[in-house]
Amino acid sequence: MKITIKHSPKQYEAWQKLIDKDTSYIGFGGGAGGGKSWLGAEWILLNSLLYPGTRWFIGREELKRLKDSTLQTFFKVCAFHKVK
């Protein structure tokens, strides 16, 4: 399976820090539609594919927001990359 990731410049900068072995903490913010959830969902998807048998977690303060936004974005990311 091949996953091709195309990020905005801001997402790309954050992605480089995610894969950098020397970086311990990342701050990535911005307004709605800035690609934060998409980037996070791609990160979770890629790592779960790279490390079979591992478990990953996405949390939000409210379960309703998690189901209505973050989970929907994760499903979109999976569909975009043709992962069932």
NUDREN-603722 format. One record per residue: x, y, z of N, C-alpha, C, O, CB in turn; residue in three letters. Coordinates in pm, whole numbers. Glycine has a CB too. Layout:
! NUDREN-603722
LODREN      npx      npy      npz     capx     capy     capz      cpx      cpy      cpz      opx      opy      opz     cbpx     cbpy     cbpz   rest
LODREN        X        Y        Z        X        Y        Z        X        Y        Z        X        Y        Z        X        Y        Z    ALA
...
This chain:
! NUDREN-603722
LODREN      npx      npy      npz     capx     capy     capz      cpx      cpy      cpz      opx      opy      opz     cbpx     cbpy     cbpz   rest
LODREN       84     -117        0        0        0        0       89      124        0      186      132       75      -96        0      122    MET
LODREN       55      219      -84      131      342      -93       41      458      -52      -70      472     -103      188      364     -237    LYS
LODREN       89      539       41       14      656       84       91      779       40      208      796       74       -9      657      239    ILE
LODREN       26      865      -36       85      990      -81       23     1103       -1      -99     1120        0       65     1010     -233    THR
LODREN      106     1181       64       57     1289      149       96     1423       86      212     1445       53      115     1278      294    ILE
LODREN       -2     1509       71       20     1642       16      -32     1743      118     -152     1749      145      -52     1660     -123    LYS
LODREN       57     1820      174       20     1915      278       32     2059      232      103     2090      137      105     1893      400    HIS
LODREN      -39     2146      304      -18     2289      288      119     2321      348      175     2238      419     -134     2373      357    SER
LODREN      174     2439      321      305     2473      379      307     2462      532      405     2413      589      344     2614      337    PRO
LODREN      202     2507      598      196     2501      744      187     2356      792      253     2318      889       76     2582      797    LYS
LODREN      107     2276      725       97     2134      759      230     2063      735      272     1979      814      -15     2066      678    GLN
LODREN      296     2098      627      424     2036      594      527     2064      702      603     1975      742      475     2087      458    TYR
LODREN      530     2188      750      624     2224      856      596     2143      983      689     2094     1047      615     2376      886    GLU
LODREN      470     2129     1019      434     2050     1136      468     1902     1113      517     1835     1204      284     2066     1169    ALA
LODREN      442     1852      993      471     1711      961      620     1683      976      659     1579     1029      425     1677      818    TRP
LODREN      704     1776      930      849     1758      943      890     1746     1090      981     1670     1123      923     1875      877    GLN
LODREN      823     1820     1176      852     1811     1319      800     1679     1377      861     1623     1468      790     1930     1394    LYS
LODREN      688     1630     1326      634     1502     1373      729     1387     1343      741     1294     1423      498     1475     1308    LEU
LODREN      797     1391     1229      886     1282     1192     1031     1305     1234     1116     1218     1217      880     1259     1044    ILE
LODREN     1059     1422     1289     1193     1456     1337     1217     1386     1470     1140     1404     1565     1209     1610     1352    ASP
LODREN     1322     1307     1479     1353     1230     1601     1397     1320     1717     1394     1276     1833     1461     1128     1572    LYS
LODREN     1438     1443     1689     1487     1532     1794     1379     1620     1855     1403     1682     1959     1596     1619     1738    ASP
LODREN     1262     1627     1794     1155     1713     1842     1068     1637     1942     1021     1527     1913     1070     1764     1725    THR
LODREN     1047     1697     2059      966     1632     2163      825     1688     2170      731     1615     2202     1034     1648     2298    SER
LODREN      809     1816     2142      678     1881     2152      651     1963     2028      742     2023     1970      671     1970     2279    TYR
LODREN      524     1965     1989      483     2043     1871      360     2123     1907      265     2070     1965      455     1950     1749    ILE
LODREN      360     2250     1873      241     2333     1886      191     2364     1746      263     2422     1665      271     2463     1966    GLY
LODREN       68     2327     1717       12     2350     1584     -131     2398     1602     -219     2321     1639       16     2220     1495    PHE
LODREN     -153     2525     1577     -285     2582     1601     -337     2655     1480     -284     2643     1370     -280     2675     1719    GLY
LODREN     -441     2731     1503     -503     2808     1396     -653     2794     1399     -709     2721     1481     -450     2764     1261    GLY
LODREN     -716     2864     1311     -862     2865     1306     -921     2742     1241     -850     2651     1198     -909     2987     1233    GLY
LODREN    -1053     2742     1235    -1125     2631     1172    -1085     2621     1026    -1069     2723      958    -1279     2650     1186    ALA
LODREN    -1070     2500      978    -1035     2478      837     -887     2488      809     -846     2488      693    -1107     2577      752    GLY
LODREN     -805     2496      914     -661     2509      895     -588     2379      872     -468     2379      845     -603     2576     1012    GLY
LODREN     -659     2267      882     -599     2138      853     -542     2064      973     -469     1966      956     -492     2156      754    GLY
LODREN     -572     2109     1094     -519     2044     1214     -571     1902     1229     -493     1809     1251     -554     2126     1338    LYS
LODREN     -701     1884     1217     -760     1751     1232     -714     1658     1120     -688     1540     1144     -913     1760     1235    SER
LODREN     -706     1710      999     -661     1630      885     -518     1581      908     -488     1463      888     -670     1711      754    TRP
LODREN     -430     1671      951     -292     1634      977     -284     1529     1087     -210     1432     1076     -210     1758     1014    LEU
LODREN     -359     1549     1193     -360     1453     1303     -413     1317     1260     -360     1214     1301     -442     1505     1417    GLY
LODREN     -516     1317     1180     -574     1191     1131     -475     1118     1040     -463      996     1048     -706     1218     1056    ALA
LODREN     -405     1192      955     -304     1129      870     -190     1072      954     -138      965      924     -249     1229      767    GLU
LODREN     -153     1142     1057      -46     1096     1146      -85      964     1213       -7      870     1217      -14     1203     1252    TRP
LODREN     -208      960     1265     -257      838     1330     -267      723     1229     -224      612     1257     -396      864     1396    ILE
LODREN     -322      751     1112     -336      648     1009     -201      593      967     -181      472      961     -410      704      888    LEU
LODREN     -108      681      937       24      637      891       93      553      997      150      448      966      111      758      854    LEU
LODREN       89      596     1121      156      521     1226       90      387     1254      157      288     1284      160      603     1353    ASN
LODREN      -41      383     1244     -110      255     1266      -78      157     1152      -77       35     1174     -262      276     1277    SER
LODREN      -52      207     1032      -13      120      922      134       79      932      170      -34      898      -38      190      788    LEU
LODREN      219      171      979      361      141      993      390       45     1108      485      -32     1104      439      270     1013    LEU
LODREN      306       51     1211      329      -29     1331      205     -115     1359      127      -83     1449      362       61     1452    TYR
LODREN      188     -224     1284       72     -311     1303       66     -364     1448      169     -393     1509       76     -428     1203    PRO
LODREN      -54     -375     1498      -73     -427     1633      -66     -322     1742      -93     -351     1858       28     -531     1661    GLY
LODREN      -30     -198     1704      -29      -91     1804     -168      -30     1816     -253      -50     1729       75       19     1767    THR
LODREN     -189       43     1922     -318      109     1945     -295      259     1954     -195      304     2010     -388       56     2074    ARG
LODREN     -389      334     1898     -376      479     1893     -503      542     1949     -609      480     1949     -349      529     1749    TRP
LODREN     -490      664     1995     -600      731     2063     -609      876     2017     -508      945     2006     -583      725     2215    PHE
LODREN     -731      920     1990     -758     1061     1962     -859     1106     2066     -965     1044     2081     -812     1084     1814    ILE
LODREN     -829     1211     2137     -920     1258     2240     -960     1403     2220     -886     1483     2164     -859     1240     2375    GLY
LODREN    -1077     1434     2269    -1125     1572     2273    -1198     1590     2405    -1235     1493     2471    -1219     1606     2152    ARG
LODREN    -1218     1713     2443    -1282     1741     2571    -1425     1689     2575    -1472     1643     2680    -1281     1890     2598    GLU
LODREN    -1494     1695     2462    -1634     1650     2457    -1649     1537     2354    -1601     1548     2241    -1728     1769     2422    GLU
LODREN    -1714     1430     2395    -1736     1316     2305    -1816     1355     2182    -1788     1306     2072    -1807     1203     2380    LEU
LODREN    -1914     1443     2198    -1996     1486     2084    -1909     1552     1977    -1925     1523     1858    -2107     1585     2131    LYS
LODREN    -1817     1638     2017    -1728     1703     1919    -1636     1601     1853    -1607     1610     1733    -1644     1812     1988    ARG
LODREN    -1591     1504     1931    -1507     1399     1874    -1581     1322     1765    -1527     1299     1657    -1459     1303     1984    LEU
LODREN    -1705     1283     1794    -1784     1207     1697    -1825     1292     1577    -1824     1244     1464    -1908     1151     1764    LYS
LODREN    -1862     1417     1603    -1915     1503     1496    -1808     1564     1406    -1837     1601     1292    -1996     1613     1556    ASP
LODREN    -1684     1575     1454    -1583     1640     1372    -1459     1553     1352    -1428     1514     1239    -1543     1772     1433    SER
LODREN    -1388     1524     1457    -1260     1454     1445    -1276     1315     1384    -1201     1278     1294    -1193     1443     1580    THR
LODREN    -1373     1240     1431    -1395     1106     1377    -1436     1112     1230    -1393     1029     1150    -1502     1033     1460    LEU
LODREN    -1520     1209     1195    -1560     1224     1055    -1439     1258      967    -1427     1208      856    -1668     1332     1042    GLN
LODREN    -1351     1343     1019    -1229     1376      944    -1142     1252      926    -1086     1230      819    -1149     1486     1015    THR
LODREN    -1131     1171     1032    -1052     1048     1021    -1108      956      913    -1032      899      834    -1048      974     1156    PHE
LODREN    -1241      942      908    -1302      861      804    -1274      917      664    -1251      841      570    -1454      850      827    PHE
LODREN    -1275     1049      651    -1244     1113      522    -1100     1088      481    -1071     1060      365    -1270     1265      530    LYS
LODREN    -1009     1097      578     -868     1070      551     -850      925      505     -778      899      408     -782     1098      677    VAL
LODREN     -915      832      573     -907      691      533     -962      671      391     -901      600      310     -985      602      631    CYS
LODREN    -1074      733      362    -1133      721      228    -1041      784      123    -1022      729       15    -1272      788      223    ALA
LODREN     -983      900      156     -893      970       64     -774      881       28     -730      879      -87     -844     1103      126    PHE
LODREN     -722      808      126     -606      722      103     -645      578       69     -560      490       61     -517      723      226    HIS
LODREN     -776      557       50     -829      426       12     -794      318      113     -754      207       77     -777      387     -125    LYS
LODREN     -809      352      240     -787      257      350     -922      227      411     -996      318      449     -689      315      458    VAL
LODREN     -954       98      421    -1082       58      478    -1073       46      628    -1172       13      693    -1129      -74      418    LYS
